[in-house]
Each structure stands twice: as C-alpha cells, then as structure tokens.
C-alpha cells in the first residue's frame, strides 16, 4: 500500500485531510514546525489517533510519518 493510499483511507474513514491532521498535530502540541515537537513520543500520538479517530496502528503510524515530515501527500 502506498503512503498516499493510507492518507486516502484515513480521509474516507475520518473525513480528515492531511492538512486537518497537521492542524490536529499543532493543536495537540505534537508538532513544532514541520516535525514532532521535542519530547513528543510517537506512541502518544498513535494511541490518541486510535482512540479519537478509530484508526488502526498502521494508519496511525502513517499520520506520525506525516507529522514528522518523513512522508508527504503523493508519496508511494
């Protein structure tokens, strides 16, 4: 599955676009600029995304990669 396919599935399931997910990251204090804020642990984000959005582990980790700046829209 491509990274874009993960993002597409997340949007279909939750209605949240990558921009919405980045905004959520900023609102929760998870990000600083284009990466994770110092001291933020990926599993904290994963557990919140699982609980609040109903994402599975793999899809939540895709959001972490997006928030870290490791992946972006359109990536394979």
mmJSON file of the N, C-alpha and C atoms, coordinates in Angstrom:
{"data_MODEL":{"atom_site":{
"group_PDB":["ATOM","ATOM","ATOM","ATOM","ATOM","ATOM","ATOM","ATOM","ATOM","ATOM","ATOM","ATOM","ATOM","ATOM","ATOM","ATOM","ATOM","ATOM","ATOM","ATOM","ATOM","ATOM","ATOM","ATOM","ATOM","ATOM","ATOM","ATOM","ATOM","ATOM","ATOM","ATOM","ATOM","ATOM","ATOM","ATOM","ATOM","ATOM","ATOM","ATOM","ATOM","ATOM","ATOM","ATOM","ATOM","ATOM","ATOM","ATOM","ATOM","ATOM","ATOM","ATOM","ATOM","ATOM","ATOM","ATOM","ATOM","ATOM","ATOM","ATOM","ATOM","ATOM","ATOM","ATOM","ATOM","ATOM","ATOM","ATOM","ATOM","ATOM","ATOM","ATOM","ATOM","ATOM","ATOM","ATOM","ATOM","ATOM","ATOM","ATOM","ATOM","ATOM","ATOM","ATOM","ATOM","ATOM","ATOM","ATOM","ATOM","ATOM","ATOM","ATOM","ATOM","ATOM","ATOM","ATOM","ATOM","ATOM","ATOM","ATOM","ATOM","ATOM","ATOM","ATOM","ATOM","ATOM","ATOM","ATOM","ATOM","ATOM","ATOM","ATOM","ATOM","ATOM","ATOM","ATOM","ATOM","ATOM","ATOM","ATOM","ATOM","ATOM","ATOM","ATOM","ATOM","ATOM","ATOM","ATOM","ATOM","ATOM","ATOM","ATOM","ATOM","ATOM","ATOM","ATOM","ATOM","ATOM","ATOM","ATOM","ATOM","ATOM","ATOM","ATOM","ATOM","ATOM","ATOM","ATOM","ATOM","ATOM","ATOM","ATOM","ATOM","ATOM","ATOM","ATOM","ATOM","ATOM","ATOM","ATOM","ATOM","ATOM","ATOM","ATOM","ATOM","ATOM","ATOM","ATOM","ATOM","ATOM","ATOM","ATOM","ATOM","ATOM","ATOM","ATOM","ATOM","ATOM","ATOM","ATOM","ATOM","ATOM","ATOM","ATOM","ATOM","ATOM","ATOM","ATOM","ATOM","ATOM","ATOM","ATOM","ATOM","ATOM","ATOM","ATOM","ATOM","ATOM","ATOM","ATOM","ATOM","ATOM","ATOM","ATOM","ATOM","ATOM","ATOM","ATOM","ATOM","ATOM","ATOM","ATOM","ATOM","ATOM","ATOM","ATOM","ATOM","ATOM","ATOM","ATOM","ATOM","ATOM","ATOM","ATOM","ATOM","ATOM","ATOM","ATOM"],
"id":[1,2,3,4,5,6,7,8,9,10,11,12,13,14,15,16,17,18,19,20,21,22,23,24,25,26,27,28,29,30,31,32,33,34,35,36,37,38,39,40,41,42,43,44,45,46,47,48,49,50,51,52,53,54,55,56,57,58,59,60,61,62,63,64,65,66,67,68,69,70,71,72,73,74,75,76,77,78,79,80,81,82,83,84,85,86,87,88,89,90,91,92,93,94,95,96,97,98,99,100,101,102,103,104,105,106,107,108,109,110,111,112,113,114,115,116,117,118,119,120,121,122,123,124,125,126,127,128,129,130,131,132,133,134,135,136,137,138,139,140,141,142,143,144,145,146,147,148,149,150,151,152,153,154,155,156,157,158,159,160,161,162,163,164,165,166,167,168,169,170,171,172,173,174,175,176,177,178,179,180,181,182,183,184,185,186,187,188,189,190,191,192,193,194,195,196,197,198,199,200,201,202,203,204,205,206,207,208,209,210,211,212,213,214,215,216,217,218,219,220,221,222,223,224,225,226,227,228],
"type_symbol":["N","C","C","N","C","C","N","C","C","N","C","C","N","C","C","N","C","C","N","C","C","N","C","C","N","C","C","N","C","C","N","C","C","N","C","C","N","C","C","N","C","C","N","C","C","N","C","C","N","C","C","N","C","C","N","C","C","N","C","C","N","C","C","N","C","C","N","C","C","N","C","C","N","C","C","N","C","C","N","C","C","N","C","C","N","C","C","N","C","C","N","C","C","N","C","C","N","C","C","N","C","C","N","C","C","N","C","C","N","C","C","N","C","C","N","C","C","N","C","C","N","C","C","N","C","C","N","C","C","N","C","C","N","C","C","N","C","C","N","C","C","N","C","C","N","C","C","N","C","C","N","C","C","N","C","C","N","C","C","N","C","C","N","C","C","N","C","C","N","C","C","N","C","C","N","C","C","N","C","C","N","C","C","N","C","C","N","C","C","N","C","C","N","C","C","N","C","C","N","C","C","N","C","C","N","C","C","N","C","C","N","C","C","N","C","C","N","C","C","N","C","C","N","C","C","N","C","C"],
"label_atom_id":["N","CA","C","N","CA","C","N","CA","C","N","CA","C","N","CA","C","N","CA","C","N","CA","C","N","CA","C","N","CA","C","N","CA","C","N","CA","C","N","CA","C","N","CA","C","N","CA","C","N","CA","C","N","CA","C","N","CA","C","N","CA","C","N","CA","C","N","CA","C","N","CA","C","N","CA","C","N","CA","C","N","CA","C","N","CA","C","N","CA","C","N","CA","C","N","CA","C","N","CA","C","N","CA","C","N","CA","C","N","CA","C","N","CA","C","N","CA","C","N","CA","C","N","CA","C","N","CA","C","N","CA","C","N","CA","C","N","CA","C","N","CA","C","N","CA","C","N","CA","C","N","CA","C","N","CA","C","N","CA","C","N","CA","C","N","CA","C","N","CA","C","N","CA","C","N","CA","C","N","CA","C","N","CA","C","N","CA","C","N","CA","C","N","CA","C","N","CA","C","N","CA","C","N","CA","C","N","CA","C","N","CA","C","N","CA","C","N","CA","C","N","CA","C","N","CA","C","N","CA","C","N","CA","C","N","CA","C","N","CA","C","N","CA","C","N","CA","C","N","CA","C","N","CA","C","N","CA","C","N","CA","C","N","CA","C"],
"label_alt_id":[null,null,null,null,null,null,null,null,null,null,null,null,null,null,null,null,null,null,null,null,null,null,null,null,null,null,null,null,null,null,null,null,null,null,null,null,null,null,null,null,null,null,null,null,null,null,null,null,null,null,null,null,null,null,null,null,null,null,null,null,null,null,null,null,null,null,null,null,null,null,null,null,null,null,null,null,null,null,null,null,null,null,null,null,null,null,null,null,null,null,null,null,null,null,null,null,null,null,null,null,null,null,null,null,null,null,null,null,null,null,null,null,null,null,null,null,null,null,null,null,null,null,null,null,null,null,null,null,null,null,null,null,null,null,null,null,null,null,null,null,null,null,null,null,null,null,null,null,null,null,null,null,null,null,null,null,null,null,null,null,null,null,null,null,null,null,null,null,null,null,null,null,null,null,null,null,null,null,null,null,null,null,null,null,null,null,null,null,null,null,null,null,null,null,null,null,null,null,null,null,null,null,null,null,null,null,null,null,null,null,null,null,null,null,null,null,null,null,null,null,null,null,null,null,null,null,null,null],
"label_comp_id":["UNK","UNK","UNK","UNK","UNK","UNK","UNK","UNK","UNK","UNK","UNK","UNK","UNK","UNK","UNK","UNK","UNK","UNK","UNK","UNK","UNK","UNK","UNK","UNK","UNK","UNK","UNK","UNK","UNK","UNK","UNK","UNK","UNK","UNK","UNK","UNK","UNK","UNK","UNK","UNK","UNK","UNK","UNK","UNK","UNK","UNK","UNK","UNK","UNK","UNK","UNK","UNK","UNK","UNK","UNK","UNK","UNK","UNK","UNK","UNK","UNK","UNK","UNK","UNK","UNK","UNK","UNK","UNK","UNK","UNK","UNK","UNK","UNK","UNK","UNK","UNK","UNK","UNK","UNK","UNK","UNK","UNK","UNK","UNK","UNK","UNK","UNK","UNK","UNK","UNK","UNK","UNK","UNK","UNK","UNK","UNK","UNK","UNK","UNK","UNK","UNK","UNK","UNK","UNK","UNK","UNK","UNK","UNK","UNK","UNK","UNK","UNK","UNK","UNK","UNK","UNK","UNK","UNK","UNK","UNK","UNK","UNK","UNK","UNK","UNK","UNK","UNK","UNK","UNK","UNK","UNK","UNK","UNK","UNK","UNK","UNK","UNK","UNK","UNK","UNK","UNK","UNK","UNK","UNK","UNK","UNK","UNK","UNK","UNK","UNK","UNK","UNK","UNK","UNK","UNK","UNK","UNK","UNK","UNK","UNK","UNK","UNK","UNK","UNK","UNK","UNK","UNK","UNK","UNK","UNK","UNK","UNK","UNK","UNK","UNK","UNK","UNK","UNK","UNK","UNK","UNK","UNK","UNK","UNK","UNK","UNK","UNK","UNK","UNK","UNK","UNK","UNK","UNK","UNK","UNK","UNK","UNK","UNK","UNK","UNK","UNK","UNK","UNK","UNK","UNK","UNK","UNK","UNK","UNK","UNK","UNK","UNK","UNK","UNK","UNK","UNK","UNK","UNK","UNK","UNK","UNK","UNK","UNK","UNK","UNK","UNK","UNK","UNK"],
"label_asym_id":["A","A","A","A","A","A","A","A","A","A","A","A","A","A","A","A","A","A","A","A","A","A","A","A","A","A","A","A","A","A","A","A","A","A","A","A","A","A","A","A","A","A","A","A","A","A","A","A","A","A","A","A","A","A","A","A","A","A","A","A","A","A","A","A","A","A","A","A","A","A","A","A","A","A","A","A","A","A","A","A","A","A","A","A","A","A","A","A","A","A","A","A","A","A","A","A","A","A","A","A","A","A","A","A","A","A","A","A","A","A","A","A","A","A","A","A","A","A","A","A","A","A","A","A","A","A","A","A","A","A","A","A","A","A","A","A","A","A","A","A","A","A","A","A","A","A","A","A","A","A","A","A","A","A","A","A","A","A","A","A","A","A","A","A","A","A","A","A","A","A","A","A","A","A","A","A","A","A","A","A","A","A","A","A","A","A","A","A","A","A","A","A","A","A","A","A","A","A","A","A","A","A","A","A","A","A","A","A","A","A","A","A","A","A","A","A","A","A","A","A","A","A","A","A","A","A","A","A"],
"label_entity_id":["1","1","1","1","1","1","1","1","1","1","1","1","1","1","1","1","1","1","1","1","1","1","1","1","1","1","1","1","1","1","1","1","1","1","1","1","1","1","1","1","1","1","1","1","1","1","1","1","1","1","1","1","1","1","1","1","1","1","1","1","1","1","1","1","1","1","1","1","1","1","1","1","1","1","1","1","1","1","1","1","1","1","1","1","1","1","1","1","1","1","1","1","1","1","1","1","1","1","1","1","1","1","1","1","1","1","1","1","1","1","1","1","1","1","1","1","1","1","1","1","1","1","1","1","1","1","1","1","1","1","1","1","1","1","1","1","1","1","1","1","1","1","1","1","1","1","1","1","1","1","1","1","1","1","1","1","1","1","1","1","1","1","1","1","1","1","1","1","1","1","1","1","1","1","1","1","1","1","1","1","1","1","1","1","1","1","1","1","1","1","1","1","1","1","1","1","1","1","1","1","1","1","1","1","1","1","1","1","1","1","1","1","1","1","1","1","1","1","1","1","1","1","1","1","1","1","1","1"],
"label_seq_id":[1,1,1,2,2,2,3,3,3,4,4,4,5,5,5,6,6,6,7,7,7,8,8,8,9,9,9,10,10,10,11,11,11,12,12,12,13,13,13,14,14,14,15,15,15,16,16,16,17,17,17,18,18,18,19,19,19,20,20,20,21,21,21,22,22,22,23,23,23,24,24,24,25,25,25,26,26,26,27,27,27,28,28,28,29,29,29,30,30,30,31,31,31,32,32,32,33,33,33,34,34,34,35,35,35,36,36,36,37,37,37,38,38,38,39,39,39,40,40,40,41,41,41,42,42,42,43,43,43,44,44,44,45,45,45,46,46,46,47,47,47,48,48,48,49,49,49,50,50,50,51,51,51,52,52,52,53,53,53,54,54,54,55,55,55,56,56,56,57,57,57,58,58,58,59,59,59,60,60,60,61,61,61,62,62,62,63,63,63,64,64,64,65,65,65,66,66,66,67,67,67,68,68,68,69,69,69,70,70,70,71,71,71,72,72,72,73,73,73,74,74,74,75,75,75,76,76,76],
"pdbx_PDB_ins_code":[null,null,null,null,null,null,null,null,null,null,null,null,null,null,null,null,null,null,null,null,null,null,null,null,null,null,null,null,null,null,null,null,null,null,null,null,null,null,null,null,null,null,null,null,null,null,null,null,null,null,null,null,null,null,null,null,null,null,null,null,null,null,null,null,null,null,null,null,null,null,null,null,null,null,null,null,null,null,null,null,null,null,null,null,null,null,null,null,null,null,null,null,null,null,null,null,null,null,null,null,null,null,null,null,null,null,null,null,null,null,null,null,null,null,null,null,null,null,null,null,null,null,null,null,null,null,null,null,null,null,null,null,null,null,null,null,null,null,null,null,null,null,null,null,null,null,null,null,null,null,null,null,null,null,null,null,null,null,null,null,null,null,null,null,null,null,null,null,null,null,null,null,null,null,null,null,null,null,null,null,null,null,null,null,null,null,null,null,null,null,null,null,null,null,null,null,null,null,null,null,null,null,null,null,null,null,null,null,null,null,null,null,null,null,null,null,null,null,null,null,null,null,null,null,null,null,null,null],
"Cartn_x":[0.856,0.0,0.903,0.607,1.388,1.004,1.888,1.596,0.333,0.194,-0.998,-2.252,-2.161,-3.321,-3.709,-2.705,-3.002,-3.76,-3.254,-3.914,-5.332,-5.516,-6.855,-7.816,-7.345,-8.183,-8.529,-7.538,-7.784,-8.842,-8.746,-9.729,-11.119,-11.202,-12.505,-13.118,-12.281,-12.785,-13.144,-12.323,-12.478,-12.952,-12.816,-13.133,-12.004,-10.873,-9.749,-8.722,-8.395,-7.375,-5.997,-4.916,-3.585,-3.446,-4.022,-3.972,-4.696,-5.828,-6.565,-5.727,-5.024,-4.196,-3.016,-2.437,-1.353,-1.884,-3.08,-3.688,-3.957,-4.415,-4.657,-3.347,-2.272,-0.965,-0.52,-0.745,-0.369,-1.234,-2.542,-3.462,-3.134,-2.672,-2.338,-0.913,-0.17,1.204,2.182,1.779,2.637,3.731,3.498,4.437,5.05,6.224,6.932,7.447,6.772,7.137,6.749,7.724,7.452,7.853,7.991,8.378,7.732,8.011,7.464,8.143,7.378,7.914,8.853,9.84,10.748,9.97,10.353,9.742,8.462,7.937,6.705,7.05,6.419,6.655,5.603,6.038,5.089,3.925,4.183,3.096,2.021,2.364,1.352,0.369,0.907,0.074,-0.752,-0.11,-0.79,-1.979,-1.768,-2.854,-4.013,-3.709,-4.763,-5.53,-4.817,-5.481,-6.347,-5.876,-6.682,-7.961,-7.815,-8.967,-9.942,-9.428,-10.301,-10.831,-10.003,-10.407,-10.71,-10.406,-10.664,-9.702,-8.508,-7.525,-6.859,-6.425,-5.603,-4.17,-3.325,-1.945,-1.192,-1.317,-0.594,-1.0,-2.282,-2.758,-2.343,-2.362,-1.905,-0.416,0.37,1.804,2.036,1.158,1.263,1.068,0.156,-0.041,1.217,1.824,3.072,4.134,4.268,5.243,4.937,3.666,3.25,3.655,3.382,3.683,5.187,5.95,7.407,8.033,7.262,7.81,8.57,8.461,9.151,8.452,7.163,6.345,5.418,4.964,4.014,3.016,2.008,0.991,1.653,1.143,1.636,2.783,3.349,4.457,3.952,4.818,4.48,4.583],
"Cartn_y":[-1.173,0.0,1.237,2.162,3.398,4.318,5.259,6.222,7.006,7.389,8.13,7.305,5.995,5.127,5.145,5.182,5.304,6.608,7.718,9.013,9.012,8.404,8.334,7.55,6.441,5.619,6.361,7.068,7.857,8.92,9.587,10.628,10.032,8.881,8.244,7.834,7.34,6.852,7.993,9.046,10.085,11.428,11.63,12.93,13.934,13.503,14.405,14.317,15.485,15.591,15.66,15.527,15.717,17.083,18.117,19.446,19.429,18.737,18.613,17.874,16.833,16.049,16.879,17.689,18.582,19.613,20.133,21.093,20.419,19.184,18.432,18.262,17.973,17.834,19.121,20.23,21.531,21.851,21.617,21.904,21.086,19.86,18.983,19.184,20.079,20.333,19.25,18.431,17.334,17.802,18.91,19.343,20.694,20.887,22.165,22.395,23.273,23.464,22.242,21.701,20.567,19.22,19.129,17.866,17.754,16.666,16.496,17.446,17.896,18.764,17.943,18.595,17.879,17.199,15.965,15.212,14.479,14.693,14.001,12.602,11.62,10.232,9.797,9.151,8.711,7.886,7.048,6.198,7.009,8.168,9.055,9.478,9.835,10.241,9.061,7.909,6.705,6.36,6.345,5.98,6.978,8.257,9.266,9.063,8.833,8.636,7.381,6.345,5.126,5.408,6.106,6.368,7.379,8.495,9.575,9.374,8.806,8.671,7.237,6.288,4.888,4.314,4.888,4.384,3.13,2.278,1.143,1.598,0.696,1.04,1.538,0.831,1.221,2.585,2.867,4.161,5.278,4.993,5.988,6.269,5.236,5.431,6.238,6.111,6.93,8.407,8.695,10.078,10.576,9.732,10.113,10.46,9.641,9.922,11.259,11.551,12.826,13.978,13.834,14.885,15.074,13.996,14.087,14.73,14.775,15.303,14.264,12.998,11.923,11.561,11.757,11.449,12.629,12.713,13.769,13.227,14.025,13.638,13.26,12.201,11.761,10.769,10.546,9.583,8.173,7.392,5.994,5.143],
"Cartn_z":[0.0,0.0,0.0,-0.861,-0.913,0.247,0.529,1.59,1.248,-0.017,-0.432,-0.201,-0.409,-0.171,1.311,2.199,3.629,3.888,3.334,3.542,2.989,1.818,1.217,2.114,2.65,3.525,4.808,5.368,6.589,6.321,5.172,4.848,4.658,3.995,3.8,5.133,6.043,7.328,8.285,8.295,9.317,8.778,7.456,6.874,7.037,7.605,7.857,6.732,6.184,5.149,5.809,5.025,5.607,6.293,5.718,6.349,7.691,7.762,9.025,10.068,9.63,10.543,11.045,10.176,10.605,11.612,11.346,12.279,13.622,13.596,14.826,15.594,14.864,15.491,16.167,15.501,16.068,17.286,17.189,18.29,19.541,19.322,20.447,20.953,20.309,20.733,20.332,19.356,18.905,17.954,17.282,16.253,16.586,15.999,16.065,14.648,13.93,12.527,11.722,10.997,10.106,10.685,11.996,12.615,13.996,14.683,16.021,16.997,17.946,18.997,19.889,20.47,21.378,22.5,22.776,23.86,23.507,22.311,21.914,21.426,22.021,21.647,20.626,19.551,18.528,19.072,20.069,20.572,21.288,21.806,22.388,21.306,20.151,19.015,18.532,18.385,17.891,18.782,20.088,21.0,20.919,20.782,20.645,19.348,18.243,16.952,16.946,17.608,17.713,18.498,19.619,20.481,19.915,19.39,18.93,17.513,16.64,15.237,14.828,15.697,15.375,14.351,14.243,13.283,13.827,12.902,13.274,13.452,13.924,14.217,12.981,11.869,10.65,10.132,10.152,9.673,10.627,11.927,12.896,12.717,12.428,12.183,10.911,9.929,8.722,9.079,9.981,10.424,11.137,11.944,12.62,11.579,10.541,9.485,8.805,8.603,8.031,8.946,10.235,11.187,11.386,11.249,11.359,10.133,9.045,7.804,6.997,7.394,6.675,5.378,5.346,4.173,3.906,2.652,2.292,1.289,1.021,0.069,-1.26,-1.871,-3.159,-3.089,-1.897,-1.771,-2.013,-2.607,-2.896,-1.648],
"occupancy":[1.0,1.0,1.0,1.0,1.0,1.0,1.0,1.0,1.0,1.0,1.0,1.0,1.0,1.0,1.0,1.0,1.0,1.0,1.0,1.0,1.0,1.0,1.0,1.0,1.0,1.0,1.0,1.0,1.0,1.0,1.0,1.0,1.0,1.0,1.0,1.0,1.0,1.0,1.0,1.0,1.0,1.0,1.0,1.0,1.0,1.0,1.0,1.0,1.0,1.0,1.0,1.0,1.0,1.0,1.0,1.0,1.0,1.0,1.0,1.0,1.0,1.0,1.0,1.0,1.0,1.0,1.0,1.0,1.0,1.0,1.0,1.0,1.0,1.0,1.0,1.0,1.0,1.0,1.0,1.0,1.0,1.0,1.0,1.0,1.0,1.0,1.0,1.0,1.0,1.0,1.0,1.0,1.0,1.0,1.0,1.0,1.0,1.0,1.0,1.0,1.0,1.0,1.0,1.0,1.0,1.0,1.0,1.0,1.0,1.0,1.0,1.0,1.0,1.0,1.0,1.0,1.0,1.0,1.0,1.0,1.0,1.0,1.0,1.0,1.0,1.0,1.0,1.0,1.0,1.0,1.0,1.0,1.0,1.0,1.0,1.0,1.0,1.0,1.0,1.0,1.0,1.0,1.0,1.0,1.0,1.0,1.0,1.0,1.0,1.0,1.0,1.0,1.0,1.0,1.0,1.0,1.0,1.0,1.0,1.0,1.0,1.0,1.0,1.0,1.0,1.0,1.0,1.0,1.0,1.0,1.0,1.0,1.0,1.0,1.0,1.0,1.0,1.0,1.0,1.0,1.0,1.0,1.0,1.0,1.0,1.0,1.0,1.0,1.0,1.0,1.0,1.0,1.0,1.0,1.0,1.0,1.0,1.0,1.0,1.0,1.0,1.0,1.0,1.0,1.0,1.0,1.0,1.0,1.0,1.0,1.0,1.0,1.0,1.0,1.0,1.0,1.0,1.0,1.0,1.0,1.0,1.0,1.0,1.0,1.0,1.0,1.0,1.0],
"B_iso_or_equiv":[0.0,0.0,0.0,0.0,0.0,0.0,0.0,0.0,0.0,0.0,0.0,0.0,0.0,0.0,0.0,0.0,0.0,0.0,0.0,0.0,0.0,0.0,0.0,0.0,0.0,0.0,0.0,0.0,0.0,0.0,0.0,0.0,0.0,0.0,0.0,0.0,0.0,0.0,0.0,0.0,0.0,0.0,0.0,0.0,0.0,0.0,0.0,0.0,0.0,0.0,0.0,0.0,0.0,0.0,0.0,0.0,0.0,0.0,0.0,0.0,0.0,0.0,0.0,0.0,0.0,0.0,0.0,0.0,0.0,0.0,0.0,0.0,0.0,0.0,0.0,0.0,0.0,0.0,0.0,0.0,0.0,0.0,0.0,0.0,0.0,0.0,0.0,0.0,0.0,0.0,0.0,0.0,0.0,0.0,0.0,0.0,0.0,0.0,0.0,0.0,0.0,0.0,0.0,0.0,0.0,0.0,0.0,0.0,0.0,0.0,0.0,0.0,0.0,0.0,0.0,0.0,0.0,0.0,0.0,0.0,0.0,0.0,0.0,0.0,0.0,0.0,0.0,0.0,0.0,0.0,0.0,0.0,0.0,0.0,0.0,0.0,0.0,0.0,0.0,0.0,0.0,0.0,0.0,0.0,0.0,0.0,0.0,0.0,0.0,0.0,0.0,0.0,0.0,0.0,0.0,0.0,0.0,0.0,0.0,0.0,0.0,0.0,0.0,0.0,0.0,0.0,0.0,0.0,0.0,0.0,0.0,0.0,0.0,0.0,0.0,0.0,0.0,0.0,0.0,0.0,0.0,0.0,0.0,0.0,0.0,0.0,0.0,0.0,0.0,0.0,0.0,0.0,0.0,0.0,0.0,0.0,0.0,0.0,0.0,0.0,0.0,0.0,0.0,0.0,0.0,0.0,0.0,0.0,0.0,0.0,0.0,0.0,0.0,0.0,0.0,0.0,0.0,0.0,0.0,0.0,0.0,0.0,0.0,0.0,0.0,0.0,0.0,0.0],
"pdbx_formal_charge":[null,null,null,null,null,null,null,null,null,null,null,null,null,null,null,null,null,null,null,null,null,null,null,null,null,null,null,null,null,null,null,null,null,null,null,null,null,null,null,null,null,null,null,null,null,null,null,null,null,null,null,null,null,null,null,null,null,null,null,null,null,null,null,null,null,null,null,null,null,null,null,null,null,null,null,null,null,null,null,null,null,null,null,null,null,null,null,null,null,null,null,null,null,null,null,null,null,null,null,null,null,null,null,null,null,null,null,null,null,null,null,null,null,null,null,null,null,null,null,null,null,null,null,null,null,null,null,null,null,null,null,null,null,null,null,null,null,null,null,null,null,null,null,null,null,null,null,null,null,null,null,null,null,null,null,null,null,null,null,null,null,null,null,null,null,null,null,null,null,null,null,null,null,null,null,null,null,null,null,null,null,null,null,null,null,null,null,null,null,null,null,null,null,null,null,null,null,null,null,null,null,null,null,null,null,null,null,null,null,null,null,null,null,null,null,null,null,null,null,null,null,null,null,null,null,null,null,null],
"auth_seq_id":[1,1,1,2,2,2,3,3,3,4,4,4,5,5,5,6,6,6,7,7,7,8,8,8,9,9,9,10,10,10,11,11,11,12,12,12,13,13,13,14,14,14,15,15,15,16,16,16,17,17,17,18,18,18,19,19,19,20,20,20,21,21,21,22,22,22,23,23,23,24,24,24,25,25,25,26,26,26,27,27,27,28,28,28,29,29,29,30,30,30,31,31,31,32,32,32,33,33,33,34,34,34,35,35,35,36,36,36,37,37,37,38,38,38,39,39,39,40,40,40,41,41,41,42,42,42,43,43,43,44,44,44,45,45,45,46,46,46,47,47,47,48,48,48,49,49,49,50,50,50,51,51,51,52,52,52,53,53,53,54,54,54,55,55,55,56,56,56,57,57,57,58,58,58,59,59,59,60,60,60,61,61,61,62,62,62,63,63,63,64,64,64,65,65,65,66,66,66,67,67,67,68,68,68,69,69,69,70,70,70,71,71,71,72,72,72,73,73,73,74,74,74,75,75,75,76,76,76],
"auth_comp_id":["UNK","UNK","UNK","UNK","UNK","UNK","UNK","UNK","UNK","UNK","UNK","UNK","UNK","UNK","UNK","UNK","UNK","UNK","UNK","UNK","UNK","UNK","UNK","UNK","UNK","UNK","UNK","UNK","UNK","UNK","UNK","UNK","UNK","UNK","UNK","UNK","UNK","UNK","UNK","UNK","UNK","UNK","UNK","UNK","UNK","UNK","UNK","UNK","UNK","UNK","UNK","UNK","UNK","UNK","UNK","UNK","UNK","UNK","UNK","UNK","UNK","UNK","UNK","UNK","UNK","UNK","UNK","UNK","UNK","UNK","UNK","UNK","UNK","UNK","UNK","UNK","UNK","UNK","UNK","UNK","UNK","UNK","UNK","UNK","UNK","UNK","UNK","UNK","UNK","UNK","UNK","UNK","UNK","UNK","UNK","UNK","UNK","UNK","UNK","UNK","UNK","UNK","UNK","UNK","UNK","UNK","UNK","UNK","UNK","UNK","UNK","UNK","UNK","UNK","UNK","UNK","UNK","UNK","UNK","UNK","UNK","UNK","UNK","UNK","UNK","UNK","UNK","UNK","UNK","UNK","UNK","UNK","UNK","UNK","UNK","UNK","UNK","UNK","UNK","UNK","UNK","UNK","UNK","UNK","UNK","UNK","UNK","UNK","UNK","UNK","UNK","UNK","UNK","UNK","UNK","UNK","UNK","UNK","UNK","UNK","UNK","UNK","UNK","UNK","UNK","UNK","UNK","UNK","UNK","UNK","UNK","UNK","UNK","UNK","UNK","UNK","UNK","UNK","UNK","UNK","UNK","UNK","UNK","UNK","UNK","UNK","UNK","UNK","UNK","UNK","UNK","UNK","UNK","UNK","UNK","UNK","UNK","UNK","UNK","UNK","UNK","UNK","UNK","UNK","UNK","UNK","UNK","UNK","UNK","UNK","UNK","UNK","UNK","UNK","UNK","UNK","UNK","UNK","UNK","UNK","UNK","UNK","UNK","UNK","UNK","UNK","UNK","UNK"],
"auth_asym_id":["A","A","A","A","A","A","A","A","A","A","A","A","A","A","A","A","A","A","A","A","A","A","A","A","A","A","A","A","A","A","A","A","A","A","A","A","A","A","A","A","A","A","A","A","A","A","A","A","A","A","A","A","A","A","A","A","A","A","A","A","A","A","A","A","A","A","A","A","A","A","A","A","A","A","A","A","A","A","A","A","A","A","A","A","A","A","A","A","A","A","A","A","A","A","A","A","A","A","A","A","A","A","A","A","A","A","A","A","A","A","A","A","A","A","A","A","A","A","A","A","A","A","A","A","A","A","A","A","A","A","A","A","A","A","A","A","A","A","A","A","A","A","A","A","A","A","A","A","A","A","A","A","A","A","A","A","A","A","A","A","A","A","A","A","A","A","A","A","A","A","A","A","A","A","A","A","A","A","A","A","A","A","A","A","A","A","A","A","A","A","A","A","A","A","A","A","A","A","A","A","A","A","A","A","A","A","A","A","A","A","A","A","A","A","A","A","A","A","A","A","A","A","A","A","A","A","A","A"],
"auth_atom_id":["N","CA","C","N","CA","C","N","CA","C","N","CA","C","N","CA","C","N","CA","C","N","CA","C","N","CA","C","N","CA","C","N","CA","C","N","CA","C","N","CA","C","N","CA","C","N","CA","C","N","CA","C","N","CA","C","N","CA","C","N","CA","C","N","CA","C","N","CA","C","N","CA","C","N","CA","C","N","CA","C","N","CA","C","N","CA","C","N","CA","C","N","CA","C","N","CA","C","N","CA","C","N","CA","C","N","CA","C","N","CA","C","N","CA","C","N","CA","C","N","CA","C","N","CA","C","N","CA","C","N","CA","C","N","CA","C","N","CA","C","N","CA","C","N","CA","C","N","CA","C","N","CA","C","N","CA","C","N","CA","C","N","CA","C","N","CA","C","N","CA","C","N","CA","C","N","CA","C","N","CA","C","N","CA","C","N","CA","C","N","CA","C","N","CA","C","N","CA","C","N","CA","C","N","CA","C","N","CA","C","N","CA","C","N","CA","C","N","CA","C","N","CA","C","N","CA","C","N","CA","C","N","CA","C","N","CA","C","N","CA","C","N","CA","C","N","CA","C","N","CA","C","N","CA","C","N","CA","C","N","CA","C","N","CA","C"],
"pdbx_PDB_model_num":[1,1,1,1,1,1,1,1,1,1,1,1,1,1,1,1,1,1,1,1,1,1,1,1,1,1,1,1,1,1,1,1,1,1,1,1,1,1,1,1,1,1,1,1,1,1,1,1,1,1,1,1,1,1,1,1,1,1,1,1,1,1,1,1,1,1,1,1,1,1,1,1,1,1,1,1,1,1,1,1,1,1,1,1,1,1,1,1,1,1,1,1,1,1,1,1,1,1,1,1,1,1,1,1,1,1,1,1,1,1,1,1,1,1,1,1,1,1,1,1,1,1,1,1,1,1,1,1,1,1,1,1,1,1,1,1,1,1,1,1,1,1,1,1,1,1,1,1,1,1,1,1,1,1,1,1,1,1,1,1,1,1,1,1,1,1,1,1,1,1,1,1,1,1,1,1,1,1,1,1,1,1,1,1,1,1,1,1,1,1,1,1,1,1,1,1,1,1,1,1,1,1,1,1,1,1,1,1,1,1,1,1,1,1,1,1,1,1,1,1,1,1,1,1,1,1,1,1]
}}}
